[in-house]
Amino acid sequence: MFLNMLRAESQQLFLETAYTLAHVDGMFVEAEKEVLKAYCREMETAFDIEHAPIALQDLKRKMSASLSPTEKWPIPRLMDTINEW
């Protein structure tokens, strides 16, 4: 997926997003944990999966504050999709 090409800060934000979305249904099953571990292996980074996911609006603010303009382009569509749930 080319995740290893992201800046370290963007990698962590990607993992935080995936982690938060994995919790949307109120469950975090083994298959979701394995996907996050695969992402971490690809990016050669670590991510603490024991903390509580952050609120979606907080995640949106965090994205807006830390991503470059090029990285920000999919955020509005992503948030629209999340809000549809």
Secondary structure, 3 states (H helix, E strand, C coil): CCHHHCCHHHHHHHHHHHHHHHCCCCCCCHHHHHHHHHHHHHHCCCCCCCCCCCCHHHHHHHHHHHCCHHHHCCHHHHHHHHHHC
